[in-house]
Amino acid sequence: MLKTLRISFSLKNTYRVNSILYGIKQIPLLRKIIPDAVYQLRGFKIAANVLSIVWEIFSTFAGKLIYFFAMLATPMALYKLPEETEGALFLHLLVILTVIGAFANSFMFNPTKDKYYAMILLGMDAKQYTVVNYFYAILKHTVGFALCGFLFGMANGLKAWQCLLIPFFAAGTKLAASAYSLILYDKKNKVRNENKLGAAGWIFVALMLAAAYGLPVIEIYLPEMASAVIMCAAMLLGAVSVKTILSFKSYRAMYKILLNNVVGMQMDKQAQVRVQREQSHKSISADSGISSDRKGFEYLNELFIKRHRRILWSAAEKISLAVIVLAAGAIVLFRFDSDMKIKLNCALMDSLPYFVFVMYLVNRGTGFTRALFINCDHSLLTYSFYKKPRFILKLFQIRLREIIKVNLLPAAAIGAGLSALLYASGGTDNPVNYAVIVVSVIALSVFFSVHYLMLYYLLQPYNAGTEMKSGAYRIIVSATYFVCYLMIHFKVPTLAFGIMTTAFCVIYCIVASILVYKLAPKTFRIRA
């Protein structure tokens, strides 16, 4: 078992080290300094190995800290319920979110490259490899939850014994969910891919999230004792599930199905491109009657938009519908909860920066650019005319117009919904604030549209196999997330925020157009 763990860790570490070195080599400022033979240099390899080990330790705690802060601490601060209910509310959120995580991120049914390399290419014992790595992942998960559960639990009024239940409850739910999936495979030969939840899976997640965050709005949540009973039951179920996991005999057959056409084509770039395109083509309209009477790049763009409507517009339409339903539901609740009206009215007047993070989440920029590369630019970037400055700027402006249209739908729904909530919750002395809210949200939507399309043109992160290979792109996208997340905690008057947001958006659009015109002819290319 220890030998298997050592080999599997070495395999994963080698892949991670090579990825780190490749990512560093792709950063524009370092590209010319670091030699091409970086993979052969012992000093760089040692440094990358140290970074990999540090990341292994860091990831045990950092991800959990972010999770507890974002999914538990921040929402609890927004509810502003009586202090004596903090413990019950904390456990209510924790229990439901942990159950969701047990099925959406079980560790065992995630088709990753290291599993493909180990079990398929190297022929390692599938059962031994799976069991060792799975229980190692469970151990890391438990340790992370132990620290965060104690820190956040005690801060929210839990007793020590309740905090001690949290890590074992988290482990128990993972074990139980994995055992259930193994039993399902034995009985129905059905392999669950946690990256593809399916319609039933997403409905389950949506209902559970509604129960977690929606019920406390009307002051309904699990009593502390009920949560404790559920946690103890999950622990017992997890203990029983260990036997199922250890006795399961069909790991190799199961993983052959799970890894087929998901990771198995990674070593063959042409095959990988074919698989990616086949998957993407399923969402593209096959209507032969689609046409356009426009010319040049406008013709190309209109055909692309019409054929990819399902990819580009489906999520935006669903988000808009959900926003309308939530806003209408909140307005109805105002009739039964006058305190909620007052709290929400105050929040809307000085917490508009919170919606920087919301607009970041609903933006369709990354999906739009990925569809552009796989189904359009992947082929056209092989032609020299496609990379001329005036053509690049022209197509950039056309595409920017289209992605703004897509993002404008949920932005308009959110802006109108917030203005309606402000009016229904008591209104404002300055009627201009209603318009400012709508304009601010739309400006944020435009900013994110420009931001992601500009990054795509300046850093074009995909290689011929449609894998993301730009270290600089990953760093900037991650930085964007953290900046947007930090905005949650800013308090700025509505009018001031609206003016700043609109001005920043206009300046950013101008700067982005200049950068694309000047730099994209050199950077807009298929990565090696």
C-alpha positions in Angstrom: 0.0 0.0 0.0 2.8 2.5 0.9 4.6 1.6 -2.3 1.5 2.3 -4.3 1.0 5.6 -2.5 4.6 6.6 -3.2 4.4 5.7 -6.9 1.1 7.4 -7.4 2.3 10.5 -5.6 5.5 10.5 -7.7 3.4 10.2 -10.9 1.1 13.0 -9.9 4.0 15.1 -8.7 5.9 14.7 -12.0 2.9 15.8 -14.0 2.3 18.7 -11.6 6.0 19.8 -11.8 6.0 19.7 -15.6 2.8 21.8 -15.6 4.4 24.3 -13.2 7.5 24.6 -15.4 5.4 24.9 -18.5 3.2 27.5 -16.9 6.2 29.6 -15.8 7.7 29.3 -19.3 4.5 30.8 -20.8 4.5 34.0 -18.7 5.5 36.7 -21.2 8.1 38.4 -18.9 9.8 35.2 -18.2 9.5 33.5 -21.6 12.7 35.0 -23.0 14.7 34.6 -19.7 14.0 30.9 -19.0 15.7 28.5 -21.5 13.8 25.9 -23.5 15.8 23.2 -21.7 14.2 24.2 -18.4 12.8 20.7 -18.0 16.3 19.3 -17.9 17.8 21.8 -15.4 18.1 20.2 -11.9 17.7 23.5 -10.1 14.4 24.3 -11.7 13.1 20.8 -11.1 14.0 21.0 -7.4 12.2 24.3 -7.1 9.2 23.0 -8.9 9.1 19.9 -6.6 9.2 22.2 -3.6 6.4 24.2 -5.0 4.4 21.0 -5.6 4.9 19.8 -2.1 4.0 23.2 -0.7 0.9 23.2 -2.8 -0.1 19.7 -1.5 0.0 21.0 2.0 -1.5 24.4 1.2 -4.4 22.9 -0.7 -5.3 20.8 2.3 -6.3 23.9 4.2 -6.6 26.8 1.7 -9.5 25.4 -0.2 -11.4 24.6 2.9 -10.8 28.0 4.4 -12.1 29.7 1.2 -15.1 27.2 1.2 -16.0 27.9 4.8 -15.6 31.7 4.4 -17.5 31.9 1.1 -20.2 29.4 1.6 -20.9 29.6 5.3 -19.4 32.7 7.0 -20.4 35.3 4.3 -24.1 34.1 3.9 -24.5 34.0 7.7 -23.4 37.6 8.0 -26.1 38.6 5.5 -28.9 36.9 7.3 -28.4 39.0 10.5 -30.4 36.6 12.7 -30.4 36.7 16.5 -27.1 35.6 18.0 -28.6 32.6 19.8 -29.5 31.1 16.4 -26.0 31.2 14.9 -25.1 27.7 15.9 -28.2 26.2 14.4 -27.9 28.2 11.2 -24.2 27.3 10.8 -25.0 23.6 11.2 -28.0 23.9 8.9 -25.8 25.3 6.1 -22.9 22.9 6.8 -25.1 19.7 6.8 -26.9 20.5 3.5 -23.8 21.8 1.7 -21.7 18.7 2.8 -24.3 16.4 1.4 -24.2 18.2 -1.9 -20.4 18.0 -1.9 -20.5 14.3 -1.2 -22.1 13.6 -4.5 -20.7 16.5 -6.6 -17.1 15.9 -5.5 -16.6 12.4 -4.2 -12.9 12.1 -5.2 -13.4 8.6 -6.6 -15.5 9.4 -9.7 -13.5 12.3 -11.1 -11.8 11.2 -14.4 -8.3 12.8 -14.0 -5.1 12.3 -16.0 -3.1 10.7 -13.2 -5.7 7.9 -13.0 -5.4 7.4 -16.8 -1.6 7.3 -16.7 -1.5 5.0 -13.7 -4.2 2.5 -14.4 -4.5 2.5 -18.2 -1.0 3.4 -19.4 1.2 1.9 -16.6 -1.2 -0.9 -15.8 -1.1 -0.4 -12.0 -3.4 -2.5 -9.9 -6.6 -0.6 -10.2 -8.1 -1.5 -6.9 -4.9 -0.8 -4.9 -4.3 2.5 -6.7 -7.9 3.6 -6.2 -8.2 2.6 -2.5 -4.9 4.1 -1.5 -5.4 7.4 -3.3 -9.1 7.7 -2.3 -8.4 7.2 1.4 -5.4 9.7 1.2 -7.9 12.2 -0.3 -10.4 11.5 2.5 -7.6 12.0 5.1 -6.7 15.4 3.6 -10.4 16.3 3.5 -10.9 15.3 7.1 -7.8 17.2 8.3 -8.9 20.3 6.4 -12.5 20.1 7.8 -11.1 19.5 11.4 -9.2 22.8 11.4 -11.9 24.9 9.6 -14.8 23.2 11.4 -13.2 24.1 14.8 -12.3 27.7 13.9 -15.6 28.6 12.2 -17.7 26.5 14.5 -16.5 28.0 17.7 -16.8 31.5 16.2 -20.4 30.8 15.5 -21.4 29.5 18.9 -20.9 25.7 18.5 -19.8 23.6 21.4 -16.5 21.7 21.2 -18.2 18.3 20.8 -20.2 19.7 17.9 -17.0 20.9 16.2 -15.4 17.5 16.7 -18.3 15.9 14.7 -17.7 18.1 11.7 -14.6 16.4 10.1 -15.9 12.9 10.7 -19.3 13.9 9.3 -17.6 15.3 6.2 -15.7 12.0 5.7 -18.7 9.9 6.4 -20.8 11.6 3.7 -18.0 11.1 1.1 -17.6 7.5 2.0 -21.4 6.8 1.9 -21.8 8.6 -1.5 -18.9 6.6 -3.0 -20.2 3.3 -1.7 -23.6 4.1 -3.1 -22.1 4.8 -6.6 -20.2 1.5 -6.5 -23.3 -0.4 -5.6 -25.1 1.3 -8.5 -22.4 0.2 -10.8 -22.6 -3.4 -9.6 -26.4 -3.5 -10.0 -26.9 -1.5 -13.2 -23.4 -1.2 -14.7 -23.8 2.6 -14.5 -20.7 4.6 -13.9 -21.2 8.0 -12.3 -19.0 10.9 -13.7 -19.1 13.6 -11.1 -18.1 16.2 -13.7 -21.4 15.4 -15.6 -24.2 15.5 -13.0 -27.0 15.3 -15.6 -30.4 16.8 -15.3 -31.4 14.9 -12.2 -28.1 15.8 -10.5 -28.5 19.5 -11.2 -32.1 19.4 -10.0 -30.9 17.8 -6.7 -28.2 20.4 -6.3 -30.6 23.3 -7.0 -33.2 22.0 -4.5 -30.6 21.4 -1.8 -29.1 24.9 -2.3 -32.6 26.4 -2.1 -33.1 24.5 1.1 -29.7 25.6 2.5 -30.0 29.3 1.7 -33.6 29.9 1.0 -35.2 28.5 4.2 -33.3 30.7 6.6 -34.7 33.8 4.9 -38.1 32.8 6.4 -36.3 31.7 9.6 -36.6 28.0 9.0 -33.5 25.8 9.6 -32.6 22.5 11.2 -32.5 22.5 15.0 -29.0 21.9 16.4 -30.0 18.5 17.8 -31.4 17.4 14.4 -28.2 18.4 12.7 -26.2 16.5 15.3 -28.3 13.3 14.7 -27.8 13.6 10.9 -24.1 14.0 11.4 -23.8 11.0 13.7 -25.9 8.9 11.2 -23.7 9.9 8.4 -20.6 8.9 10.4 -22.1 5.5 11.0 -23.1 5.1 7.4 -19.6 6.1 6.3 -18.0 3.5 8.6 -20.2 0.8 7.1 -19.4 2.0 3.6 -15.7 1.3 4.1 -16.3 -2.4 3.7 -18.1 -1.8 0.4 -15.2 0.3 -0.9 -12.6 -2.3 0.2 -14.5 -5.3 -1.1 -15.4 -3.9 -4.6 -13.7 -5.9 -7.3 -14.4 -4.1 -10.6 -12.4 -1.0 -10.3 -10.5 -1.6 -13.5 -13.6 -2.3 -15.6 -15.3 0.7 -14.0 -12.5 3.1 -14.7 -12.1 1.9 -18.3 -15.7 3.2 -18.8 -15.2 6.3 -16.8 -11.9 7.3 -18.5 -13.0 6.3 -22.0 -13.2 9.4 -24.3 -12.7 11.7 -21.4 -9.0 11.3 -20.6 -8.0 8.4 -22.7 -7.4 10.5 -25.8 -5.1 12.9 -24.1 -1.9 11.4 -25.5 -3.2 11.7 -29.1 -3.7 15.4 -30.0 -5.5 14.7 -33.2 -7.9 12.3 -31.4 -8.3 14.8 -28.6 -9.3 17.6 -31.0 -11.7 15.2 -32.7 -13.4 14.3 -29.3 -13.6 18.0 -28.2 -15.2 18.9 -31.5 -17.6 16.0 -31.4 -18.7 17.0 -27.9 -19.0 20.7 -29.0 -20.9 19.9 -32.2 -23.6 18.2 -30.2 -24.6 21.7 -29.0 -24.3 23.3 -32.4 -27.4 23.7 -34.6 -27.3 21.4 -37.6 -30.0 23.4 -39.4 -28.8 23.6 -43.0 -31.2 26.5 -43.6 -29.1 28.9 -41.4 -27.7 31.7 -43.6 -26.8 35.3 -43.6 -27.0 38.2 -46.1 -24.1 40.1 -44.5 -20.5 40.2 -45.8 -17.0 39.7 -44.6 -16.5 39.2 -40.8 -20.1 40.2 -40.2 -21.1 37.2 -42.3 -18.8 34.8 -40.4 -19.9 36.2 -37.0 -23.7 35.9 -37.8 -23.4 32.3 -38.9 -21.3 31.5 -35.7 -23.9 33.1 -33.4 -26.9 31.4 -35.1 -25.3 28.0 -35.0 -24.1 28.3 -31.4 -27.2 29.9 -30.0 -27.7 27.0 -27.6 -24.2 27.3 -26.1 -24.2 31.1 -25.9 -27.8 32.0 -24.9 -29.2 29.0 -23.0 -27.4 29.7 -19.7 -28.1 33.5 -20.0 -31.8 32.8 -20.5 -31.9 30.4 -17.5 -30.1 32.8 -15.2 -32.4 35.7 -16.2 -35.5 33.5 -15.5 -34.1 32.5 -12.1 -33.4 36.1 -11.2 -37.0 37.1 -12.1 -38.4 34.3 -10.0 -36.2 35.1 -7.0 -37.0 38.8 -7.2 -40.7 38.1 -7.4 -40.5 35.6 -4.5 -38.7 38.2 -2.3 -41.3 40.8 -3.0 -44.0 38.3 -2.0 -42.1 37.6 1.2 -42.0 41.3 2.1 -45.8 41.0 2.8 -45.0 38.6 5.7 -41.7 39.9 7.0 -41.4 43.7 7.5 -38.0 43.4 9.1 -36.6 41.7 6.0 -37.8 44.7 3.9 -35.9 47.1 6.1 -32.7 45.1 6.1 -32.8 44.6 2.4 -33.5 48.2 1.7 -30.4 49.3 3.7 -28.3 46.6 2.0 -29.2 47.7 -1.5 -28.3 51.3 -0.7 -24.7 50.7 0.2 -23.8 47.1 -0.8 -23.9 47.4 -4.6 -20.2 46.3 -4.8 -21.4 42.9 -3.7 -22.8 42.5 -7.2 -19.3 42.7 -8.8 -18.9 39.2 -7.6 -22.4 38.2 -8.8 -21.7 39.6 -12.3 -18.4 37.7 -12.3 -20.3 34.5 -11.7 -23.0 35.0 -14.3 -20.7 36.3 -17.0 -20.4 34.0 -20.1 -17.0 35.3 -21.3 -15.0 32.1 -20.8 -17.6 29.9 -22.4 -17.9 32.3 -25.4 -14.1 32.4 -26.0 -13.7 28.6 -25.7 -16.5 28.1 -28.3 -14.8 30.6 -30.5 -11.5 28.8 -30.4 -12.8 25.2 -30.8 -15.3 25.9 -33.6 -13.8 28.9 -35.4 -10.3 30.3 -34.6 -8.8 26.8 -34.2 -8.9 26.6 -38.0 -8.8 30.2 -39.1 -5.6 31.0 -37.1 -3.6 29.0 -39.6 -4.2 31.8 -42.2 -1.9 34.8 -42.1 -4.6 37.3 -43.2 -6.6 36.4 -40.1 -3.8 37.9 -37.9 -3.5 41.3 -39.6 -4.1 44.2 -37.1 -7.1 45.8 -38.8 -8.8 42.5 -39.2 -8.1 41.5 -35.6 -9.5 44.8 -34.3 -12.6 44.5 -36.6 -13.4 41.0 -35.5 -12.7 41.9 -31.9 -15.2 44.7 -32.0 -17.8 42.5 -33.7 -17.4 39.7 -31.1 -17.4 42.2 -28.3 -20.8 43.4 -29.5 -22.1 39.9 -29.5 -20.8 38.8 -26.0 -22.2 42.1 -24.6 -25.6 41.1 -26.0 -25.4 37.7 -24.4 -24.3 39.1 -21.0 -26.8 42.0 -21.2 -29.8 39.7 -20.7 -29.0 38.5 -17.2 -27.5 41.9 -16.4 -30.7 43.7 -17.3 -32.8 41.2 -15.3 -30.5 41.6 -12.2 -30.5 45.4 -12.5 -34.3 45.6 -13.0 -34.8 43.1 -10.2 -32.7 45.1 -7.7 -34.5 48.3 -8.6 -37.8 46.5 -8.1 -36.6 45.1 -4.7 -35.5 48.6 -3.7 -38.8 50.1 -4.6 -40.8 47.3 -2.9 -38.7 47.4 0.3 -39.4 51.1 0.9 -37.8 53.0 -1.9 -35.2 55.8 -1.8 -35.3 59.5 -1.3 -33.3 60.0 -4.6 -35.1 58.4 -7.6 -31.8 58.6 -9.5 -30.7 55.5 -7.5 -33.1 53.3 -9.4 -31.4 54.1 -12.7 -27.9 54.0 -11.2 -28.5 50.4 -10.0 -29.5 49.3 -13.5 -26.7 51.2 -15.2 -24.1 49.9 -12.7 -25.0 46.3 -13.2 -25.0 46.7 -17.0 -21.6 48.5 -16.9 -20.2 45.6 -14.9 -21.5 43.1 -17.5 -19.8 45.1 -20.2 -16.6 45.2 -18.3 -16.4 41.4 -17.9 -17.3 41.0 -21.5 -14.4 43.2 -22.6 -12.1 41.7 -20.0 -12.4 38.0 -21.0 -12.4 38.7 -24.7 -9.3 40.9 -24.4 -7.5 38.2 -22.4 -8.4 35.7 -25.1 -6.8 37.9 -27.8 -3.8 38.9 -25.9 -2.9 35.6 -24.2 -4.8 33.0 -26.4 -4.5 30.2 -23.8 -5.4 27.1 -25.9 -3.1 24.7 -27.8 -4.0 22.6 -30.8 -5.5 20.0 -28.5 -7.8 22.7 -27.0 -6.0 22.4 -23.6 -5.5 25.6 -21.6 -1.7 26.1 -21.6 -1.2 29.8 -20.6 0.2 30.3 -17.1 -0.3 34.1 -17.4 -4.0 33.5 -18.4 -4.6 31.3 -15.4 -2.9 33.8 -13.1 -5.0 36.8 -14.4 -8.2 34.8 -14.3 -7.5 33.8 -10.7 -6.6 37.3 -9.7 -9.9 38.5 -11.3 -11.8 36.1 -9.1 -10.1 37.2 -5.8 -10.5 40.9 -6.6 -14.2 40.4 -7.4 -14.6 38.3 -4.2 -13.0 41.0 -2.1 -15.5 43.5 -3.4 -18.2 41.7 -1.3 -16.9 43.4 1.8 -16.9 47.0 0.4 -19.6 49.5 1.4 -20.0 52.3 -1.2 -23.1 54.6 -1.7 -25.1 53.6 -4.7 -24.6 56.8 -6.7 -20.8 57.0 -6.1 -20.4 53.3 -7.1 -22.5 53.8 -10.2 -20.4 56.7 -11.4 -17.1 54.9 -10.7 -18.2 51.7 -12.4 -19.4 53.4 -15.5 -16.3 55.6 -15.9 -14.0 52.6 -15.3 -15.9 50.5 -17.9 -15.6 53.2 -20.6 -11.8 53.6 -19.9 -11.3 49.9 -19.9 -13.0 49.4 -23.2 -10.8 52.1 -24.9 -7.6 50.6 -23.4 -8.6 47.1 -24.4 -9.2 48.1 -28.0 -5.7 49.8 -28.2 -4.0 46.8 -26.6 -5.7 44.3 -28.9 -4.8 46.4 -32.0 -1.2 46.8 -30.9 -0.4 43.4 -29.4 -2.8 40.8 -30.7 -1.1 40.3 -34.1 1.8 38.8 -32.1 -0.1 37.1 -29.4 -3.3 35.8 -31.1 -2.0 32.4 -32.2 -2.3 28.7 -31.5 0.0 27.6 -28.6 2.5 24.9 -29.1 
